[in-house]
Amino acid sequence: MATPGPVTPEAPFEPTRPPVIEGFSPSVYSTPESFKEKFLRKTRENPMVPIGCLGTAAALTYGLYCFHRGQSQRSQLMMRTRIAAQGFTIAAILLGLAASAMKSRP
C-alpha cells in the first residue's frame, strides 16, 4: 500500500488578485476606460439615448419653471412631454440592446 506524500497547504485566496484561468480574460478591453472614454463610446454606439435624456431633462426643467410661474396649462403640457421623452428614451435603450444582440450573434 502506497503512503500518501506530505500535504502542502494551498495559498489562501486573495481577492485583489483574481485566479488565472487559461484562455479566459476577465476584461474585454486591454486597457481600462476612463468615465469620459466610456461615455463617448456608449454615445457613439447608441446616440438616441443621450438625446432622449436631454429631452426629458429639458421638458422637466421647463415644466417646473412654468409651474413656478403659475402657468398650469403649459406646465401640464411639459409634464406630458416629459413622459413622451421618457418613453422615447426607453425605446432607444431597448432598440440599442436588440441591435447589439443581433450584432453579436454568429
BAMARBA-818712 format. One record per atom (N, C-alpha, C): residue number from 1; atom name; x, y, z. Coordinates in nm, 2 decimals, always signed. Atoms other than C-alpha are relative to their C-alpha. Last residue first. Example, Ala and Ser with C-alpha at 12.3 -4.5 7.8 and 13.67 -1.06 7.14 Angstrom:
<atoms>
- n,atom,u,v,w
- 2,N,-0.09,-0.11,+0.00
- 2,CA,+1.37,-0.11,+0.71
- 2,C,-0.08,+0.11,+0.08
- 1,N,+0.09,-0.12,+0.00
- 1,CA,+1.23,-0.45,+0.78
- 1,C,+0.09,+0.12,+0.00
</atoms>
This chain:
<atoms>
- n,atom,u,v,w
- 106,N,-0.08,+0.06,+0.11
- 106,CA,-2.27,+3.44,-3.51
- 106,C,-0.07,-0.02,-0.13
- 105,N,+0.03,+0.14,+0.04
- 105,CA,-2.48,+3.67,-3.30
- 105,C,+0.09,-0.04,-0.11
- 104,N,-0.09,+0.10,-0.06
- 104,CA,-2.30,+3.97,-3.16
- 104,C,-0.04,-0.14,-0.03
- 103,N,-0.13,-0.02,+0.05
- 103,CA,-2.47,+4.22,-3.40
- 103,C,+0.10,-0.11,+0.06
- 102,N,+0.00,+0.06,+0.13
- 102,CA,-2.82,+4.08,-3.32
- 102,C,+0.14,+0.01,-0.06
- 101,N,+0.01,+0.15,-0.01
- 101,CA,-2.76,+4.13,-2.95
- 101,C,+0.00,-0.06,-0.14
- 100,N,-0.13,+0.06,-0.04
- 100,CA,-2.62,+4.48,-3.01
- 100,C,-0.01,-0.15,+0.01
- 99,N,-0.10,-0.01,+0.11
- 99,CA,-2.92,+4.58,-3.22
- 99,C,+0.13,-0.06,+0.04
- 98,N,+0.04,+0.10,+0.10
- 98,CA,-3.17,+4.44,-2.96
- 98,C,+0.11,+0.01,-0.11
- 97,N,-0.03,+0.13,-0.05
- 97,CA,-2.99,+4.63,-2.68
- 97,C,-0.03,-0.11,-0.11
- 96,N,-0.14,+0.02,+0.00
- 96,CA,-3.00,+4.95,-2.89
- 96,C,+0.05,-0.13,+0.06
- 95,N,-0.04,+0.02,+0.13
- 95,CA,-3.37,+4.90,-2.96
- 95,C,+0.16,-0.01,-0.01
- 94,N,+0.04,+0.13,+0.04
- 94,CA,-3.44,+4.86,-2.59
- 94,C,+0.04,-0.03,-0.15
- 93,N,-0.08,+0.09,-0.08
- 93,CA,-3.24,+5.17,-2.49
- 93,C,-0.03,-0.15,-0.05
- 92,N,-0.13,-0.01,+0.06
- 92,CA,-3.40,+5.38,-2.77
- 92,C,+0.09,-0.10,+0.07
- 91,N,+0.00,+0.07,+0.13
- 91,CA,-3.75,+5.26,-2.66
- 91,C,+0.14,+0.00,-0.06
- 90,N,+0.01,+0.14,-0.03
- 90,CA,-3.67,+5.36,-2.30
- 90,C,+0.00,-0.08,-0.13
- 89,N,-0.13,+0.05,-0.06
- 89,CA,-3.55,+5.70,-2.41
- 89,C,+0.00,-0.15,+0.02
- 88,N,-0.09,+0.00,+0.11
- 88,CA,-3.86,+5.76,-2.63
- 88,C,+0.14,-0.06,+0.04
- 87,N,+0.03,+0.12,+0.08
- 87,CA,-4.08,+5.66,-2.34
- 87,C,+0.09,-0.01,-0.12
- 86,N,-0.05,+0.12,-0.08
- 86,CA,-3.90,+5.91,-2.12
- 86,C,-0.03,-0.13,-0.08
- 85,N,-0.15,+0.01,+0.02
- 85,CA,-3.94,+6.18,-2.39
- 85,C,+0.05,-0.12,+0.08
- 84,N,-0.03,+0.05,+0.13
- 84,CA,-4.32,+6.10,-2.40
- 84,C,+0.15,-0.01,-0.02
- 83,N,+0.03,+0.14,+0.00
- 83,CA,-4.34,+6.13,-2.02
- 83,C,+0.03,-0.06,-0.14
- 82,N,-0.10,+0.07,-0.08
- 82,CA,-4.16,+6.46,-2.03
- 82,C,-0.02,-0.15,-0.01
- 81,N,-0.11,+0.01,+0.09
- 81,CA,-4.40,+6.59,-2.30
- 81,C,+0.12,-0.08,+0.07
- 80,N,+0.03,+0.10,+0.10
- 80,CA,-4.68,+6.51,-2.07
- 80,C,+0.11,-0.02,-0.10
- 79,N,-0.01,+0.12,-0.07
- 79,CA,-4.51,+6.71,-1.79
- 79,C,-0.04,-0.12,-0.09
- 78,N,-0.14,+0.04,-0.01
- 78,CA,-4.45,+6.99,-2.04
- 78,C,+0.02,-0.13,+0.08
- 77,N,-0.04,+0.04,+0.13
- 77,CA,-4.82,+7.01,-2.13
- 77,C,+0.15,-0.05,+0.00
- 76,N,+0.06,+0.13,+0.03
- 76,CA,-4.92,+7.01,-1.77
- 76,C,+0.05,-0.05,-0.13
- 75,N,-0.06,+0.10,-0.09
- 75,CA,-4.68,+7.30,-1.70
- 75,C,-0.05,-0.14,-0.03
- 74,N,-0.13,+0.03,+0.06
- 74,CA,-4.81,+7.49,-2.00
- 74,C,+0.08,-0.10,+0.08
- 73,N,+0.02,+0.07,+0.12
- 73,CA,-5.16,+7.47,-1.87
- 73,C,+0.13,-0.04,-0.07
- 72,N,+0.04,+0.14,-0.02
- 72,CA,-5.06,+7.55,-1.52
- 72,C,-0.02,-0.08,-0.13
- 71,N,+0.05,+0.04,+0.13
- 71,CA,-4.87,+7.87,-1.60
- 71,C,-0.04,-0.15,+0.00
- 70,N,+0.15,+0.01,+0.00
- 70,CA,-4.83,+7.98,-1.24
- 70,C,-0.06,-0.03,-0.13
- 69,N,+0.05,-0.13,+0.05
- 69,CA,-4.46,+8.10,-1.27
- 69,C,-0.16,+0.00,+0.00
- 68,N,-0.04,-0.10,-0.10
- 68,CA,-4.34,+7.81,-1.05
- 68,C,-0.06,+0.13,-0.04
- 67,N,+0.08,+0.02,-0.12
- 67,CA,-4.54,+7.56,-1.27
- 67,C,+0.03,+0.11,+0.11
- 66,N,+0.14,-0.05,+0.02
- 66,CA,-4.39,+7.71,-1.58
- 66,C,-0.09,-0.02,+0.12
- 65,N,-0.01,-0.15,+0.01
- 65,CA,-4.03,+7.67,-1.44
- 65,C,-0.14,+0.06,-0.02
- 64,N,+0.00,-0.05,-0.14
- 64,CA,-4.12,+7.31,-1.33
- 64,C,+0.01,+0.16,+0.00
- 63,N,+0.12,+0.03,-0.06
- 63,CA,-4.23,+7.23,-1.69
- 63,C,+0.00,+0.05,+0.15
- 62,N,+0.09,-0.11,+0.05
- 62,CA,-3.92,+7.40,-1.84
- 62,C,-0.14,-0.02,+0.07
- 61,N,-0.04,-0.13,-0.05
- 61,CA,-3.70,+7.18,-1.62
- 61,C,-0.09,+0.11,-0.04
- 60,N,+0.02,-0.01,-0.14
- 60,CA,-3.89,+6.86,-1.68
- 60,C,+0.03,+0.14,+0.05
- 59,N,+0.14,+0.00,-0.03
- 59,CA,-3.91,+6.91,-2.05
- 59,C,-0.03,+0.02,+0.14
- 58,N,+0.05,-0.13,+0.04
- 58,CA,-3.54,+6.99,-2.07
- 58,C,-0.15,+0.02,+0.02
- 57,N,-0.05,-0.10,-0.09
- 57,CA,-3.44,+6.69,-1.86
- 57,C,-0.05,+0.14,-0.04
- 56,N,+0.07,+0.02,-0.12
- 56,CA,-3.65,+6.45,-2.07
- 56,C,+0.03,+0.11,+0.10
- 55,N,+0.14,-0.05,+0.02
- 55,CA,-3.52,+6.60,-2.39
- 55,C,-0.08,-0.02,+0.12
- 54,N,+0.00,-0.14,+0.00
- 54,CA,-3.16,+6.56,-2.26
- 54,C,-0.14,+0.06,-0.02
- 53,N,-0.02,-0.05,-0.13
- 53,CA,-3.23,+6.20,-2.17
- 53,C,+0.00,+0.15,+0.01
- 52,N,+0.12,+0.02,-0.08
- 52,CA,-3.38,+6.13,-2.50
- 52,C,+0.01,+0.05,+0.14
- 51,N,+0.09,-0.10,+0.06
- 51,CA,-3.08,+6.28,-2.69
- 51,C,-0.13,-0.01,+0.08
- 50,N,-0.03,-0.13,-0.05
- 50,CA,-2.85,+6.08,-2.46
- 50,C,-0.09,+0.11,-0.05
- 49,N,+0.02,+0.00,-0.15
- 49,CA,-3.03,+5.76,-2.55
- 49,C,+0.03,+0.13,+0.06
- 48,N,+0.14,-0.04,-0.04
- 48,CA,-3.06,+5.83,-2.92
- 48,C,-0.02,+0.01,+0.15
- 47,N,+0.01,-0.15,-0.03
- 47,CA,-2.68,+5.83,-2.98
- 47,C,-0.14,+0.04,+0.04
- 46,N,+0.15,-0.02,+0.00
- 46,CA,-2.65,+5.45,-2.94
- 46,C,-0.02,+0.15,+0.03
- 45,N,+0.07,+0.12,+0.03
- 45,CA,-2.30,+5.32,-3.01
- 45,C,-0.15,+0.02,-0.01
- 44,N,-0.02,+0.03,+0.14
- 44,CA,-2.14,+5.67,-3.04
- 44,C,-0.08,-0.13,-0.04
- 43,N,+0.08,-0.10,+0.07
- 43,CA,-2.29,+5.77,-2.70
- 43,C,+0.01,-0.03,-0.15
- 42,N,+0.14,+0.04,+0.00
- 42,CA,-2.16,+5.44,-2.55
- 42,C,-0.09,+0.10,-0.07
- 41,N,+0.02,+0.13,+0.07
- 41,CA,-1.81,+5.51,-2.67
- 41,C,-0.15,-0.04,+0.00
- 40,N,-0.01,-0.03,+0.14
- 40,CA,-1.82,+5.88,-2.55
- 40,C,-0.03,-0.13,-0.09
- 39,N,+0.12,-0.08,+0.04
- 39,CA,-1.94,+5.78,-2.21
- 39,C,+0.00,+0.03,-0.15
- 38,N,+0.12,+0.10,+0.00
- 38,CA,-1.68,+5.50,-2.18
- 38,C,-0.12,+0.08,-0.04
- 37,N,-0.01,+0.08,+0.12
- 37,CA,-1.40,+5.75,-2.28
- 37,C,-0.12,-0.10,-0.01
- 36,N,+0.02,-0.08,+0.12
- 36,CA,-1.52,+6.01,-2.03
- 36,C,+0.00,-0.09,-0.13
- 35,N,+0.14,-0.03,+0.01
- 35,CA,-1.55,+5.76,-1.75
- 35,C,-0.03,+0.07,-0.13
- 34,N,+0.04,-0.10,-0.09
- 34,CA,-1.20,+5.63,-1.81
- 34,C,-0.15,+0.03,-0.02
- 33,N,+0.05,-0.13,+0.06
- 33,CA,-1.15,+5.31,-1.99
- 33,C,-0.03,+0.10,+0.12
- 32,N,+0.12,-0.05,-0.06
- 32,CA,-0.92,+5.03,-1.86
- 32,C,-0.04,+0.13,-0.06
- 31,N,-0.03,-0.10,-0.10
- 31,CA,-0.68,+4.89,-2.11
- 31,C,-0.13,+0.05,+0.06
- 30,N,-0.13,+0.02,-0.05
- 30,CA,-0.70,+4.56,-2.30
- 30,C,+0.05,+0.11,+0.10
- 29,N,-0.09,-0.10,+0.05
- 29,CA,-1.07,+4.57,-2.33
- 29,C,+0.14,-0.01,+0.06
- 28,N,+0.01,+0.00,+0.15
- 28,CA,-1.29,+4.27,-2.30
- 28,C,+0.11,+0.09,-0.05
- 27,N,+0.03,-0.13,+0.07
- 27,CA,-1.18,+4.22,-1.94
- 27,C,+0.00,-0.01,-0.15
- 26,N,+0.11,-0.06,-0.06
- 26,CA,-1.19,+3.90,-1.74
- 26,C,-0.04,+0.13,-0.06
- 25,N,-0.05,-0.13,-0.04
- 25,CA,-0.96,+3.72,-1.99
- 25,C,-0.12,+0.07,+0.06
- 24,N,+0.10,-0.09,-0.04
- 24,CA,-1.01,+3.35,-2.02
- 24,C,+0.06,+0.13,+0.05
- 23,N,+0.09,-0.03,+0.11
- 23,CA,-0.79,+3.11,-2.21
- 23,C,-0.11,+0.09,+0.03
- 22,N,-0.06,+0.00,+0.13
- 22,CA,-0.63,+2.96,-1.90
- 22,C,-0.10,+0.02,-0.11
- 21,N,+0.06,+0.11,+0.07
- 21,CA,-0.79,+3.07,-1.58
- 21,C,+0.05,+0.00,-0.15
- 20,N,-0.03,+0.01,+0.14
- 20,CA,-0.58,+3.28,-1.35
- 20,C,-0.06,-0.12,-0.06
- 19,N,-0.07,+0.12,+0.04
- 19,CA,-0.75,+3.35,-1.02
- 19,C,+0.03,+0.00,-0.15
- 18,N,+0.10,+0.11,+0.04
- 18,CA,-0.83,+3.71,-0.94
- 18,C,+0.08,-0.12,-0.05
- 17,N,-0.05,+0.06,+0.12
- 17,CA,-0.57,+3.91,-0.75
- 17,C,-0.09,-0.11,-0.04
- 16,N,-0.06,-0.10,+0.08
- 16,CA,-0.71,+4.16,-0.50
- 16,C,+0.06,-0.06,-0.13
- 15,N,+0.10,-0.07,+0.09
- 15,CA,-0.95,+3.90,-0.36
- 15,C,+0.06,+0.11,-0.09
- 14,N,-0.02,-0.15,-0.01
- 14,CA,-0.66,+3.69,-0.23
- 14,C,-0.10,+0.07,-0.10
- 13,N,+0.06,-0.08,+0.10
- 13,CA,-0.75,+3.32,-0.17
- 13,C,+0.02,+0.15,+0.03
- 12,N,+0.14,-0.05,-0.02
- 12,CA,-0.51,+3.15,+0.06
- 12,C,-0.05,+0.09,-0.11
- 11,N,-0.01,-0.14,-0.03
- 11,CA,-0.21,+2.96,-0.09
- 11,C,-0.15,+0.05,+0.03
- 10,N,+0.02,-0.09,+0.11
- 10,CA,-0.27,+2.59,-0.08
- 10,C,+0.01,+0.14,+0.05
- 9,N,+0.12,-0.09,-0.01
- 9,CA,-0.13,+2.38,+0.21
- 9,C,+0.00,+0.10,-0.13
- 8,N,-0.05,-0.14,-0.01
- 8,CA,+0.12,+2.11,+0.11
- 8,C,-0.12,+0.09,+0.00
- 7,N,+0.10,-0.09,+0.06
- 7,CA,+0.02,+1.76,+0.20
- 7,C,+0.05,+0.14,+0.02
- 6,N,+0.03,-0.11,-0.08
- 6,CA,+0.32,+1.52,+0.25
- 6,C,-0.10,+0.10,-0.07
- 5,N,-0.11,-0.10,-0.03
- 5,CA,+0.31,+1.22,+0.04
- 5,C,-0.05,+0.11,+0.09
- 4,N,+0.02,-0.13,+0.06
- 4,CA,+0.05,+0.94,+0.07
- 4,C,+0.12,+0.10,+0.04
- 3,N,+0.02,-0.10,-0.10
- 3,CA,+0.18,+0.60,+0.16
- 3,C,-0.02,+0.14,-0.07
- 2,N,-0.08,-0.12,+0.01
- 2,CA,+0.14,+0.34,-0.10
- 2,C,-0.04,+0.10,+0.11
- 1,N,+0.08,-0.12,+0.00
- 1,CA,+0.00,+0.00,+0.00
- 1,C,+0.09,+0.12,+0.00
</atoms>
